[in-house]
Amino acid sequence: MFEPAPGAEDRVEELLRAARVRADEAGWRCWAYRDEIRPAEITLFLEGPLQPPSVDGPRAVFGTEIAELRALARRFEPVRSLVELPLGEGG
């Protein structure tokens, strides 16, 4: 969850698009949500992997996109998933 610094909005949009493409290529789903109450606040979601990891093991989802977003933000808060394990039997 982050708020872009004033003047950084265009670069942030480019980075969000690049993050979505990179995540798709790595077998993940990525999307951003702009808060309706605080429109400057953006939350980046990552879901997956959509396919089992390759025999070589999981690979990095992002390159420098997250570090660049952090550098362009006036506020940046890493948020972990509220659901760490799949819901189902016994969950």
PyMOL Python script that loads the backbone (N, CA, C, O; Angstrom):
from pymol import cmd

cmd.read_pdbstr("""\
ATOM      1  N   MET A   1       0.855  -1.153   0.000  1.00  0.00           N
ATOM      2  CA  MET A   1       0.000   0.000   0.000  1.00  0.00           C
ATOM      3  C   MET A   1       0.909   1.226   0.000  1.00  0.00           C
ATOM      4  O   MET A   1       1.841   1.312   0.799  1.00  0.00           O
ATOM      5  N   PHE A   2       0.636   2.171  -0.896  1.00  0.00           N
ATOM      6  CA  PHE A   2       1.517   3.327  -0.977  1.00  0.00           C
ATOM      7  C   PHE A   2       0.789   4.517  -1.572  1.00  0.00           C
ATOM      8  O   PHE A   2      -0.267   4.380  -2.189  1.00  0.00           O
ATOM      9  N   GLU A   3       1.372   5.679  -1.374  1.00  0.00           N
ATOM     10  CA  GLU A   3       0.890   6.915  -1.990  1.00  0.00           C
ATOM     11  C   GLU A   3       2.043   7.505  -2.796  1.00  0.00           C
ATOM     12  O   GLU A   3       3.095   7.817  -2.239  1.00  0.00           O
ATOM     13  N   PRO A   4       1.847   7.657  -4.110  1.00  0.00           N
ATOM     14  CA  PRO A   4       2.902   8.254  -4.920  1.00  0.00           C
ATOM     15  C   PRO A   4       3.195   9.692  -4.476  1.00  0.00           C
ATOM     16  O   PRO A   4       2.293  10.426  -4.073  1.00  0.00           O
ATOM     17  N   ALA A   5       4.454  10.073  -4.556  1.00  0.00           N
ATOM     18  CA  ALA A   5       4.840  11.454  -4.279  1.00  0.00           C
ATOM     19  C   ALA A   5       4.273  12.342  -5.383  1.00  0.00           C
ATOM     20  O   ALA A   5       4.123  11.892  -6.519  1.00  0.00           O
ATOM     21  N   PRO A   6       3.960  13.584  -5.067  1.00  0.00           N
ATOM     22  CA  PRO A   6       3.455  14.493  -6.099  1.00  0.00           C
ATOM     23  C   PRO A   6       4.417  14.549  -7.292  1.00  0.00           C
ATOM     24  O   PRO A   6       5.630  14.671  -7.122  1.00  0.00           O
ATOM     25  N   GLY A   7       3.858  14.460  -8.482  1.00  0.00           N
ATOM     26  CA  GLY A   7       4.656  14.498  -9.699  1.00  0.00           C
ATOM     27  C   GLY A   7       5.145  13.138 -10.167  1.00  0.00           C
ATOM     28  O   GLY A   7       5.684  13.030 -11.269  1.00  0.00           O
ATOM     29  N   ALA A   8       4.972  12.094  -9.357  1.00  0.00           N
ATOM     30  CA  ALA A   8       5.482  10.767  -9.717  1.00  0.00           C
ATOM     31  C   ALA A   8       4.404   9.861 -10.313  1.00  0.00           C
ATOM     32  O   ALA A   8       4.681   8.707 -10.642  1.00  0.00           O
ATOM     33  N   GLU A   9       3.195  10.365 -10.451  1.00  0.00           N
ATOM     34  CA  GLU A   9       2.067   9.520 -10.855  1.00  0.00           C
ATOM     35  C   GLU A   9       2.275   8.814 -12.188  1.00  0.00           C
ATOM     36  O   GLU A   9       1.958   7.631 -12.311  1.00  0.00           O
ATOM     37  N   ASP A  10       2.805   9.520 -13.197  1.00  0.00           N
ATOM     38  CA  ASP A  10       2.993   8.889 -14.508  1.00  0.00           C
ATOM     39  C   ASP A  10       3.987   7.736 -14.434  1.00  0.00           C
ATOM     40  O   ASP A  10       3.741   6.672 -15.001  1.00  0.00           O
ATOM     41  N   ARG A  11       5.100   7.933 -13.744  1.00  0.00           N
ATOM     42  CA  ARG A  11       6.100   6.864 -13.608  1.00  0.00           C
ATOM     43  C   ARG A  11       5.534   5.707 -12.797  1.00  0.00           C
ATOM     44  O   ARG A  11       5.819   4.548 -13.097  1.00  0.00           O
ATOM     45  N   VAL A  12       4.734   6.004 -11.769  1.00  0.00           N
ATOM     46  CA  VAL A  12       4.105   4.951 -10.967  1.00  0.00           C
ATOM     47  C   VAL A  12       3.188   4.107 -11.851  1.00  0.00           C
ATOM     48  O   VAL A  12       3.196   2.880 -11.750  1.00  0.00           O
ATOM     49  N   GLU A  13       2.403   4.742 -12.710  1.00  0.00           N
ATOM     50  CA  GLU A  13       1.523   3.995 -13.616  1.00  0.00           C
ATOM     51  C   GLU A  13       2.336   3.084 -14.535  1.00  0.00           C
ATOM     52  O   GLU A  13       1.942   1.941 -14.771  1.00  0.00           O
ATOM     53  N   GLU A  14       3.455   3.568 -15.052  1.00  0.00           N
ATOM     54  CA  GLU A  14       4.327   2.738 -15.892  1.00  0.00           C
ATOM     55  C   GLU A  14       4.840   1.531 -15.116  1.00  0.00           C
ATOM     56  O   GLU A  14       4.853   0.414 -15.634  1.00  0.00           O
ATOM     57  N   LEU A  15       5.260   1.757 -13.876  1.00  0.00           N
ATOM     58  CA  LEU A  15       5.785   0.667 -13.055  1.00  0.00           C
ATOM     59  C   LEU A  15       4.704  -0.346 -12.710  1.00  0.00           C
ATOM     60  O   LEU A  15       4.972  -1.547 -12.687  1.00  0.00           O
ATOM     61  N   LEU A  16       3.501   0.112 -12.443  1.00  0.00           N
ATOM     62  CA  LEU A  16       2.405  -0.814 -12.147  1.00  0.00           C
ATOM     63  C   LEU A  16       2.085  -1.681 -13.358  1.00  0.00           C
ATOM     64  O   LEU A  16       1.828  -2.876 -13.218  1.00  0.00           O
ATOM     65  N   ARG A  17       2.100  -1.083 -14.542  1.00  0.00           N
ATOM     66  CA  ARG A  17       1.878  -1.875 -15.767  1.00  0.00           C
ATOM     67  C   ARG A  17       3.004  -2.900 -15.953  1.00  0.00           C
ATOM     68  O   ARG A  17       2.745  -4.054 -16.294  1.00  0.00           O
ATOM     69  N   ALA A  18       4.241  -2.477 -15.731  1.00  0.00           N
ATOM     70  CA  ALA A  18       5.383  -3.396 -15.867  1.00  0.00           C
ATOM     71  C   ALA A  18       5.299  -4.518 -14.838  1.00  0.00           C
ATOM     72  O   ALA A  18       5.612  -5.668 -15.147  1.00  0.00           O
ATOM     73  N   ALA A  19       4.883  -4.192 -13.629  1.00  0.00           N
ATOM     74  CA  ALA A  19       4.747  -5.218 -12.582  1.00  0.00           C
ATOM     75  C   ALA A  19       3.686  -6.242 -12.975  1.00  0.00           C
ATOM     76  O   ALA A  19       3.868  -7.441 -12.764  1.00  0.00           O
ATOM     77  N   ARG A  20       2.592  -5.773 -13.539  1.00  0.00           N
ATOM     78  CA  ARG A  20       1.520  -6.693 -13.949  1.00  0.00           C
ATOM     79  C   ARG A  20       2.008  -7.630 -15.047  1.00  0.00           C
ATOM     80  O   ARG A  20       1.733  -8.829 -15.001  1.00  0.00           O
ATOM     81  N   VAL A  21       2.723  -7.103 -16.026  1.00  0.00           N
ATOM     82  CA  VAL A  21       3.254  -7.931 -17.121  1.00  0.00           C
ATOM     83  C   VAL A  21       4.249  -8.951 -16.578  1.00  0.00           C
ATOM     84  O   VAL A  21       4.183 -10.131 -16.926  1.00  0.00           O
ATOM     85  N   ARG A  22       5.170  -8.501 -15.727  1.00  0.00           N
ATOM     86  CA  ARG A  22       6.186  -9.402 -15.176  1.00  0.00           C
ATOM     87  C   ARG A  22       5.535 -10.508 -14.340  1.00  0.00           C
ATOM     88  O   ARG A  22       5.935 -11.670 -14.422  1.00  0.00           O
ATOM     89  N   ALA A  23       4.533 -10.144 -13.537  1.00  0.00           N
ATOM     90  CA  ALA A  23       3.844 -11.149 -12.716  1.00  0.00           C
ATOM     91  C   ALA A  23       3.139 -12.169 -13.607  1.00  0.00           C
ATOM     92  O   ALA A  23       3.219 -13.372 -13.356  1.00  0.00           O
ATOM     93  N   ASP A  24       2.453 -11.699 -14.642  1.00  0.00           N
ATOM     94  CA  ASP A  24       1.788 -12.618 -15.570  1.00  0.00           C
ATOM     95  C   ASP A  24       2.787 -13.595 -16.179  1.00  0.00           C
ATOM     96  O   ASP A  24       2.515 -14.791 -16.279  1.00  0.00           O
ATOM     97  N   GLU A  25       3.939 -13.079 -16.581  1.00  0.00           N
ATOM     98  CA  GLU A  25       4.968 -13.935 -17.187  1.00  0.00           C
ATOM     99  C   GLU A  25       5.507 -14.965 -16.195  1.00  0.00           C
ATOM    100  O   GLU A  25       5.931 -16.048 -16.598  1.00  0.00           O
ATOM    101  N   ALA A  26       5.495 -14.638 -14.907  1.00  0.00           N
ATOM    102  CA  ALA A  26       5.991 -15.556 -13.883  1.00  0.00           C
ATOM    103  C   ALA A  26       4.896 -16.481 -13.365  1.00  0.00           C
ATOM    104  O   ALA A  26       5.141 -17.283 -12.463  1.00  0.00           O
ATOM    105  N   GLY A  27       3.678 -16.379 -13.931  1.00  0.00           N
ATOM    106  CA  GLY A  27       2.598 -17.268 -13.524  1.00  0.00           C
ATOM    107  C   GLY A  27       1.805 -16.771 -12.326  1.00  0.00           C
ATOM    108  O   GLY A  27       1.155 -17.568 -11.650  1.00  0.00           O
ATOM    109  N   TRP A  28       1.844 -15.477 -12.049  1.00  0.00           N
ATOM    110  CA  TRP A  28       1.100 -14.883 -10.941  1.00  0.00           C
ATOM    111  C   TRP A  28       0.058 -13.929 -11.506  1.00  0.00           C
ATOM    112  O   TRP A  28       0.098 -13.587 -12.687  1.00  0.00           O
ATOM    113  N   ARG A  29      -0.861 -13.505 -10.671  1.00  0.00           N
ATOM    114  CA  ARG A  29      -1.843 -12.490 -11.045  1.00  0.00           C
ATOM    115  C   ARG A  29      -1.564 -11.247 -10.215  1.00  0.00           C
ATOM    116  O   ARG A  29      -1.404 -11.342  -8.998  1.00  0.00           O
ATOM    117  N   CYS A  30      -1.503 -10.101 -10.842  1.00  0.00           N
ATOM    118  CA  CYS A  30      -1.160  -8.858 -10.163  1.00  0.00           C
ATOM    119  C   CYS A  30      -2.134  -7.770 -10.594  1.00  0.00           C
ATOM    120  O   CYS A  30      -2.430  -7.635 -11.781  1.00  0.00           O
ATOM    121  N   TRP A  31      -2.628  -7.001  -9.644  1.00  0.00           N
ATOM    122  CA  TRP A  31      -3.484  -5.870  -9.972  1.00  0.00           C
ATOM    123  C   TRP A  31      -3.364  -4.804  -8.898  1.00  0.00           C
ATOM    124  O   TRP A  31      -2.932  -5.077  -7.778  1.00  0.00           O
ATOM    125  N   ALA A  32      -3.749  -3.587  -9.253  1.00  0.00           N
ATOM    126  CA  ALA A  32      -3.679  -2.463  -8.327  1.00  0.00           C
ATOM    127  C   ALA A  32      -5.081  -1.934  -8.091  1.00  0.00           C
ATOM    128  O   ALA A  32      -5.937  -1.976  -8.975  1.00  0.00           O
ATOM    129  N   TYR A  33      -5.302  -1.433  -6.875  1.00  0.00           N
ATOM    130  CA  TYR A  33      -6.597  -0.884  -6.489  1.00  0.00           C
ATOM    131  C   TYR A  33      -6.371   0.499  -5.894  1.00  0.00           C
ATOM    132  O   TYR A  33      -5.552   0.663  -4.990  1.00  0.00           O
ATOM    133  N   ARG A  34      -7.086   1.479  -6.393  1.00  0.00           N
ATOM    134  CA  ARG A  34      -7.008   2.841  -5.854  1.00  0.00           C
ATOM    135  C   ARG A  34      -8.164   3.000  -4.867  1.00  0.00           C
ATOM    136  O   ARG A  34      -9.325   2.796  -5.222  1.00  0.00           O
ATOM    137  N   ASP A  35      -7.840   3.363  -3.631  1.00  0.00           N
ATOM    138  CA  ASP A  35      -8.835   3.505  -2.569  1.00  0.00           C
ATOM    139  C   ASP A  35      -9.868   4.565  -2.937  1.00  0.00           C
ATOM    140  O   ASP A  35      -9.509   5.650  -3.393  1.00  0.00           O
ATOM    141  N   GLU A  36     -11.151   4.256  -2.740  1.00  0.00           N
ATOM    142  CA  GLU A  36     -12.217   5.200  -3.079  1.00  0.00           C
ATOM    143  C   GLU A  36     -12.263   6.385  -2.123  1.00  0.00           C
ATOM    144  O   GLU A  36     -12.615   7.492  -2.530  1.00  0.00           O
ATOM    145  N   ILE A  37     -11.914   6.170  -0.869  1.00  0.00           N
ATOM    146  CA  ILE A  37     -11.952   7.241   0.129  1.00  0.00           C
ATOM    147  C   ILE A  37     -10.677   8.077   0.077  1.00  0.00           C
ATOM    148  O   ILE A  37     -10.727   9.300   0.215  1.00  0.00           O
ATOM    149  N   ARG A  38      -9.544   7.425  -0.120  1.00  0.00           N
ATOM    150  CA  ARG A  38      -8.245   8.110  -0.234  1.00  0.00           C
ATOM    151  C   ARG A  38      -7.684   7.820  -1.618  1.00  0.00           C
ATOM    152  O   ARG A  38      -6.852   6.923  -1.756  1.00  0.00           O
ATOM    153  N   PRO A  39      -8.109   8.548  -2.648  1.00  0.00           N
ATOM    154  CA  PRO A  39      -7.717   8.214  -4.025  1.00  0.00           C
ATOM    155  C   PRO A  39      -6.221   8.255  -4.306  1.00  0.00           C
ATOM    156  O   PRO A  39      -5.774   7.701  -5.311  1.00  0.00           O
ATOM    157  N   ALA A  40      -5.442   8.894  -3.448  1.00  0.00           N
ATOM    158  CA  ALA A  40      -3.989   8.896  -3.658  1.00  0.00           C
ATOM    159  C   ALA A  40      -3.368   7.576  -3.221  1.00  0.00           C
ATOM    160  O   ALA A  40      -2.228   7.283  -3.583  1.00  0.00           O
ATOM    161  N   GLU A  41      -4.100   6.772  -2.446  1.00  0.00           N
ATOM    162  CA  GLU A  41      -3.571   5.522  -1.904  1.00  0.00           C
ATOM    163  C   GLU A  41      -3.815   4.372  -2.884  1.00  0.00           C
ATOM    164  O   GLU A  41      -4.936   4.166  -3.350  1.00  0.00           O
ATOM    165  N   ILE A  42      -2.756   3.634  -3.184  1.00  0.00           N
ATOM    166  CA  ILE A  42      -2.825   2.502  -4.108  1.00  0.00           C
ATOM    167  C   ILE A  42      -2.376   1.243  -3.373  1.00  0.00           C
ATOM    168  O   ILE A  42      -1.377   1.254  -2.654  1.00  0.00           O
ATOM    169  N   THR A  43      -3.122   0.165  -3.560  1.00  0.00           N
ATOM    170  CA  THR A  43      -2.725  -1.127  -3.009  1.00  0.00           C
ATOM    171  C   THR A  43      -2.422  -2.055  -4.180  1.00  0.00           C
ATOM    172  O   THR A  43      -3.230  -2.199  -5.098  1.00  0.00           O
ATOM    173  N   LEU A  44      -1.258  -2.679  -4.137  1.00  0.00           N
ATOM    174  CA  LEU A  44      -0.846  -3.623  -5.169  1.00  0.00           C
ATOM    175  C   LEU A  44      -1.085  -5.032  -4.631  1.00  0.00           C
ATOM    176  O   LEU A  44      -0.564  -5.402  -3.579  1.00  0.00           O
ATOM    177  N   PHE A  45      -1.873  -5.805  -5.361  1.00  0.00           N
ATOM    178  CA  PHE A  45      -2.193  -7.173  -4.954  1.00  0.00           C
ATOM    179  C   PHE A  45      -1.426  -8.163  -5.825  1.00  0.00           C
ATOM    180  O   PHE A  45      -1.196  -7.923  -7.011  1.00  0.00           O
ATOM    181  N   LEU A  46      -1.038  -9.276  -5.213  1.00  0.00           N
ATOM    182  CA  LEU A  46      -0.351 -10.349  -5.918  1.00  0.00           C
ATOM    183  C   LEU A  46      -0.968 -11.661  -5.490  1.00  0.00           C
ATOM    184  O   LEU A  46      -1.051 -11.947  -4.295  1.00  0.00           O
ATOM    185  N   GLU A  47      -1.404 -12.465  -6.451  1.00  0.00           N
ATOM    186  CA  GLU A  47      -2.066 -13.732  -6.162  1.00  0.00           C
ATOM    187  C   GLU A  47      -1.420 -14.830  -6.987  1.00  0.00           C
ATOM    188  O   GLU A  47      -1.171 -14.659  -8.180  1.00  0.00           O
ATOM    189  N   GLY A  48      -1.153 -15.942  -6.352  1.00  0.00           N
ATOM    190  CA  GLY A  48      -0.602 -17.044  -7.122  1.00  0.00           C
ATOM    191  C   GLY A  48       0.332 -17.897  -6.302  1.00  0.00           C
ATOM    192  O   GLY A  48       0.283 -17.836  -5.073  1.00  0.00           O
ATOM    193  N   PRO A  49       1.162 -18.671  -6.912  1.00  0.00           N
ATOM    194  CA  PRO A  49       1.262 -18.782  -8.361  1.00  0.00           C
ATOM    195  C   PRO A  49       0.072 -19.530  -8.944  1.00  0.00           C
ATOM    196  O   PRO A  49      -0.532 -20.373  -8.281  1.00  0.00           O
ATOM    197  N   LEU A  50      -0.251 -19.216 -10.174  1.00  0.00           N
ATOM    198  CA  LEU A  50      -1.379 -19.849 -10.829  1.00  0.00           C
ATOM    199  C   LEU A  50      -1.028 -21.255 -11.296  1.00  0.00           C
ATOM    200  O   LEU A  50      -1.915 -22.073 -11.543  1.00  0.00           O
ATOM    201  N   GLN A  51       0.273 -21.535 -11.418  1.00  0.00           N
ATOM    202  CA  GLN A  51       0.758 -22.854 -11.816  1.00  0.00           C
ATOM    203  C   GLN A  51       1.781 -23.304 -10.779  1.00  0.00           C
ATOM    204  O   GLN A  51       2.399 -22.472 -10.115  1.00  0.00           O
ATOM    205  N   PRO A  52       1.961 -24.611 -10.635  1.00  0.00           N
ATOM    206  CA  PRO A  52       2.995 -25.082  -9.694  1.00  0.00           C
ATOM    207  C   PRO A  52       4.374 -24.553 -10.109  1.00  0.00           C
ATOM    208  O   PRO A  52       4.630 -24.377 -11.300  1.00  0.00           O
ATOM    209  N   PRO A  53       5.263 -24.299  -9.141  1.00  0.00           N
ATOM    210  CA  PRO A  53       6.610 -23.832  -9.483  1.00  0.00           C
ATOM    211  C   PRO A  53       7.323 -24.822 -10.393  1.00  0.00           C
ATOM    212  O   PRO A  53       7.060 -26.023 -10.345  1.00  0.00           O
ATOM    213  N   SER A  54       8.216 -24.317 -11.212  1.00  0.00           N
ATOM    214  CA  SER A  54       8.964 -25.181 -12.120  1.00  0.00           C
ATOM    215  C   SER A  54       9.922 -26.062 -11.310  1.00  0.00           C
ATOM    216  O   SER A  54      10.097 -25.876 -10.106  1.00  0.00           O
ATOM    217  N   VAL A  55      10.527 -27.013 -11.997  1.00  0.00           N
ATOM    218  CA  VAL A  55      11.476 -27.910 -11.345  1.00  0.00           C
ATOM    219  C   VAL A  55      12.653 -27.147 -10.749  1.00  0.00           C
ATOM    220  O   VAL A  55      13.275 -27.606  -9.792  1.00  0.00           O
ATOM    221  N   ASP A  56      12.954 -25.993 -11.311  1.00  0.00           N
ATOM    222  CA  ASP A  56      14.049 -25.172 -10.798  1.00  0.00           C
ATOM    223  C   ASP A  56      13.649 -24.403  -9.542  1.00  0.00           C
ATOM    224  O   ASP A  56      14.467 -23.688  -8.962  1.00  0.00           O
ATOM    225  N   GLY A  57      12.396 -24.548  -9.122  1.00  0.00           N
ATOM    226  CA  GLY A  57      11.917 -23.823  -7.946  1.00  0.00           C
ATOM    227  C   GLY A  57      11.300 -22.497  -8.348  1.00  0.00           C
ATOM    228  O   GLY A  57      11.360 -22.099  -9.511  1.00  0.00           O
ATOM    229  N   PRO A  58      10.713 -21.821  -7.388  1.00  0.00           N
ATOM    230  CA  PRO A  58      10.070 -20.544  -7.724  1.00  0.00           C
ATOM    231  C   PRO A  58      11.092 -19.500  -8.140  1.00  0.00           C
ATOM    232  O   PRO A  58      12.225 -19.497  -7.658  1.00  0.00           O
ATOM    233  N   ARG A  59      10.685 -18.620  -9.033  1.00  0.00           N
ATOM    234  CA  ARG A  59      11.571 -17.545  -9.455  1.00  0.00           C
ATOM    235  C   ARG A  59      10.995 -16.214  -8.975  1.00  0.00           C
ATOM    236  O   ARG A  59       9.824 -16.136  -8.605  1.00  0.00           O
ATOM    237  N   ALA A  60      11.802 -15.198  -8.982  1.00  0.00           N
ATOM    238  CA  ALA A  60      11.367 -13.885  -8.518  1.00  0.00           C
ATOM    239  C   ALA A  60      10.205 -13.389  -9.373  1.00  0.00           C
ATOM    240  O   ALA A  60      10.203 -13.555 -10.592  1.00  0.00           O
ATOM    241  N   VAL A  61       9.231 -12.786  -8.728  1.00  0.00           N
ATOM    242  CA  VAL A  61       8.075 -12.269  -9.447  1.00  0.00           C
ATOM    243  C   VAL A  61       8.393 -10.911 -10.049  1.00  0.00           C
ATOM    244  O   VAL A  61       8.024 -10.637 -11.191  1.00  0.00           O
ATOM    245  N   PHE A  62       9.073 -10.059  -9.294  1.00  0.00           N
ATOM    246  CA  PHE A  62       9.362  -8.705  -9.755  1.00  0.00           C
ATOM    247  C   PHE A  62      10.861  -8.493  -9.884  1.00  0.00           C
ATOM    248  O   PHE A  62      11.661  -9.196  -9.268  1.00  0.00           O
ATOM    249  N   GLY A  63      11.220  -7.517 -10.692  1.00  0.00           N
ATOM    250  CA  GLY A  63      12.607  -7.076 -10.794  1.00  0.00           C
ATOM    251  C   GLY A  63      12.793  -5.913  -9.839  1.00  0.00           C
ATOM    252  O   GLY A  63      12.817  -6.096  -8.622  1.00  0.00           O
ATOM    253  N   THR A  64      12.924  -4.727 -10.388  1.00  0.00           N
ATOM    254  CA  THR A  64      13.156  -3.530  -9.566  1.00  0.00           C
ATOM    255  C   THR A  64      11.876  -2.726  -9.326  1.00  0.00           C
ATOM    256  O   THR A  64      11.921  -1.664  -8.707  1.00  0.00           O
ATOM    257  N   GLU A  65      10.738  -3.225  -9.811  1.00  0.00           N
ATOM    258  CA  GLU A  65       9.502  -2.438  -9.748  1.00  0.00           C
ATOM    259  C   GLU A  65       9.127  -2.015  -8.325  1.00  0.00           C
ATOM    260  O   GLU A  65       8.772  -0.857  -8.104  1.00  0.00           O
ATOM    261  N   ILE A  66       9.200  -2.923  -7.369  1.00  0.00           N
ATOM    262  CA  ILE A  66       8.790  -2.591  -5.995  1.00  0.00           C
ATOM    263  C   ILE A  66       9.748  -1.572  -5.380  1.00  0.00           C
ATOM    264  O   ILE A  66       9.304  -0.633  -4.719  1.00  0.00           O
ATOM    265  N   ALA A  67      11.037  -1.741  -5.585  1.00  0.00           N
ATOM    266  CA  ALA A  67      12.006  -0.774  -5.061  1.00  0.00           C
ATOM    267  C   ALA A  67      11.785   0.598  -5.692  1.00  0.00           C
ATOM    268  O   ALA A  67      11.896   1.619  -5.014  1.00  0.00           O
ATOM    269  N   GLU A  68      11.473   0.623  -6.982  1.00  0.00           N
ATOM    270  CA  GLU A  68      11.220   1.900  -7.647  1.00  0.00           C
ATOM    271  C   GLU A  68       9.929   2.541  -7.140  1.00  0.00           C
ATOM    272  O   GLU A  68       9.878   3.754  -6.938  1.00  0.00           O
ATOM    273  N   LEU A  69       8.891   1.737  -6.933  1.00  0.00           N
ATOM    274  CA  LEU A  69       7.649   2.277  -6.380  1.00  0.00           C
ATOM    275  C   LEU A  69       7.888   2.871  -4.995  1.00  0.00           C
ATOM    276  O   LEU A  69       7.380   3.945  -4.674  1.00  0.00           O
ATOM    277  N   ARG A  70       8.662   2.167  -4.183  1.00  0.00           N
ATOM    278  CA  ARG A  70       8.984   2.664  -2.837  1.00  0.00           C
ATOM    279  C   ARG A  70       9.705   4.008  -2.918  1.00  0.00           C
ATOM    280  O   ARG A  70       9.421   4.918  -2.139  1.00  0.00           O
ATOM    281  N   ALA A  71      10.641   4.129  -3.866  1.00  0.00           N
ATOM    282  CA  ALA A  71      11.400   5.369  -4.008  1.00  0.00           C
ATOM    283  C   ALA A  71      10.518   6.528  -4.487  1.00  0.00           C
ATOM    284  O   ALA A  71      10.821   7.690  -4.213  1.00  0.00           O
ATOM    285  N   LEU A  72       9.441   6.220  -5.194  1.00  0.00           N
ATOM    286  CA  LEU A  72       8.549   7.247  -5.721  1.00  0.00           C
ATOM    287  C   LEU A  72       7.362   7.539  -4.794  1.00  0.00           C
ATOM    288  O   LEU A  72       6.478   8.322  -5.141  1.00  0.00           O
ATOM    289  N   ALA A  73       7.345   6.915  -3.632  1.00  0.00           N
ATOM    290  CA  ALA A  73       6.202   7.057  -2.722  1.00  0.00           C
ATOM    291  C   ALA A  73       6.505   8.014  -1.576  1.00  0.00           C
ATOM    292  O   ALA A  73       7.618   8.058  -1.052  1.00  0.00           O
ATOM    293  N   ARG A  74       5.490   8.770  -1.206  1.00  0.00           N
ATOM    294  CA  ARG A  74       5.644   9.586   0.005  1.00  0.00           C
ATOM    295  C   ARG A  74       5.259   8.767   1.225  1.00  0.00           C
ATOM    296  O   ARG A  74       5.621   9.109   2.350  1.00  0.00           O
ATOM    297  N   ARG A  75       4.517   7.678   0.997  1.00  0.00           N
ATOM    298  CA  ARG A  75       4.181   6.731   2.071  1.00  0.00           C
ATOM    299  C   ARG A  75       4.156   5.347   1.440  1.00  0.00           C
ATOM    300  O   ARG A  75       3.536   5.154   0.394  1.00  0.00           O
ATOM    301  N   PHE A  76       4.827   4.379   2.069  1.00  0.00           N
ATOM    302  CA  PHE A  76       4.892   3.014   1.558  1.00  0.00           C
ATOM    303  C   PHE A  76       4.776   2.075   2.748  1.00  0.00           C
ATOM    304  O   PHE A  76       5.587   2.143   3.672  1.00  0.00           O
ATOM    305  N   GLU A  77       3.778   1.199   2.737  1.00  0.00           N
ATOM    306  CA  GLU A  77       3.566   0.253   3.824  1.00  0.00           C
ATOM    307  C   GLU A  77       3.451  -1.160   3.267  1.00  0.00           C
ATOM    308  O   GLU A  77       2.459  -1.488   2.616  1.00  0.00           O
ATOM    309  N   PRO A  78       4.452  -1.999   3.514  1.00  0.00           N
ATOM    310  CA  PRO A  78       4.305  -3.393   3.078  1.00  0.00           C
ATOM    311  C   PRO A  78       3.225  -4.073   3.913  1.00  0.00           C
ATOM    312  O   PRO A  78       3.197  -3.929   5.136  1.00  0.00           O
ATOM    313  N   VAL A  79       2.347  -4.804   3.263  1.00  0.00           N
ATOM    314  CA  VAL A  79       1.245  -5.479   3.940  1.00  0.00           C
ATOM    315  C   VAL A  79       1.289  -6.947   3.558  1.00  0.00           C
ATOM    316  O   VAL A  79       1.364  -7.292   2.378  1.00  0.00           O
ATOM    317  N   ARG A  80       1.242  -7.801   4.558  1.00  0.00           N
ATOM    318  CA  ARG A  80       1.219  -9.240   4.283  1.00  0.00           C
ATOM    319  C   ARG A  80      -0.213  -9.703   4.099  1.00  0.00           C
ATOM    320  O   ARG A  80      -1.159  -9.038   4.521  1.00  0.00           O
ATOM    321  N   SER A  81      -0.350 -10.819   3.479  1.00  0.00           N
ATOM    322  CA  SER A  81      -1.662 -11.394   3.256  1.00  0.00           C
ATOM    323  C   SER A  81      -2.326 -11.738   4.576  1.00  0.00           C
ATOM    324  O   SER A  81      -1.670 -12.182   5.519  1.00  0.00           O
ATOM    325  N   LEU A  82      -3.635 -11.530   4.636  1.00  0.00           N
ATOM    326  CA  LEU A  82      -4.385 -11.949   5.820  1.00  0.00           C
ATOM    327  C   LEU A  82      -4.609 -13.455   5.801  1.00  0.00           C
ATOM    328  O   LEU A  82      -4.859 -14.057   6.844  1.00  0.00           O
ATOM    329  N   VAL A  83      -4.523 -14.063   4.631  1.00  0.00           N
ATOM    330  CA  VAL A  83      -4.721 -15.497   4.495  1.00  0.00           C
ATOM    331  C   VAL A  83      -3.409 -16.099   4.009  1.00  0.00           C
ATOM    332  O   VAL A  83      -3.044 -15.932   2.845  1.00  0.00           O
ATOM    333  N   GLU A  84      -2.703 -16.789   4.882  1.00  0.00           N
ATOM    334  CA  GLU A  84      -1.422 -17.365   4.520  1.00  0.00           C
ATOM    335  C   GLU A  84      -1.567 -18.777   3.953  1.00  0.00           C
ATOM    336  O   GLU A  84      -0.715 -19.225   3.186  1.00  0.00           O
ATOM    337  N   LEU A  85      -2.637 -19.477   4.324  1.00  0.00           N
ATOM    338  CA  LEU A  85      -2.852 -20.838   3.862  1.00  0.00           C
ATOM    339  C   LEU A  85      -4.187 -20.929   3.159  1.00  0.00           C
ATOM    340  O   LEU A  85      -5.100 -20.171   3.485  1.00  0.00           O
ATOM    341  N   PRO A  86      -4.332 -21.840   2.199  1.00  0.00           N
ATOM    342  CA  PRO A  86      -5.615 -21.981   1.519  1.00  0.00           C
ATOM    343  C   PRO A  86      -6.730 -22.338   2.500  1.00  0.00           C
ATOM    344  O   PRO A  86      -6.522 -23.103   3.442  1.00  0.00           O
ATOM    345  N   LEU A  87      -7.905 -21.778   2.268  1.00  0.00           N
ATOM    346  CA  LEU A  87      -9.049 -22.132   3.089  1.00  0.00           C
ATOM    347  C   LEU A  87      -9.606 -23.458   2.583  1.00  0.00           C
ATOM    348  O   LEU A  87      -9.573 -23.737   1.384  1.00  0.00           O
ATOM    349  N   GLY A  88     -10.108 -24.257   3.486  1.00  0.00           N
ATOM    350  CA  GLY A  88     -10.646 -25.552   3.090  1.00  0.00           C
ATOM    351  C   GLY A  88     -10.860 -26.391   4.332  1.00  0.00           C
ATOM    352  O   GLY A  88     -11.208 -25.867   5.390  1.00  0.00           O
ATOM    353  N   GLU A  89     -10.658 -27.665   4.209  1.00  0.00           N
ATOM    354  CA  GLU A  89     -10.865 -28.564   5.337  1.00  0.00           C
ATOM    355  C   GLU A  89     -10.044 -28.124   6.533  1.00  0.00           C
ATOM    356  O   GLU A  89      -8.840 -27.892   6.425  1.00  0.00           O
ATOM    357  N   GLY A  90     -10.699 -28.011   7.662  1.00  0.00           N
ATOM    358  CA  GLY A  90     -10.015 -27.648   8.888  1.00  0.00           C
ATOM    359  C   GLY A  90      -9.595 -26.188   8.931  1.00  0.00           C
ATOM    360  O   GLY A  90      -8.999 -25.759   9.920  1.00  0.00           O
ATOM    361  N   GLY A  91      -9.890 -25.398   7.878  1.00  0.00           N
ATOM    362  CA  GLY A  91      -9.446 -24.008   7.840  1.00  0.00           C
ATOM    363  C   GLY A  91     -10.552 -23.113   8.178  1.00  0.00           C
ATOM    364  O   GLY A  91     -10.376 -21.895   8.200  1.00  0.00           O
TER     365      GLY A  91
END
""", "prot")
cmd.dss("prot")
cmd.show_as("cartoon", "prot")
cmd.util.cbc("prot")
cmd.orient("prot")
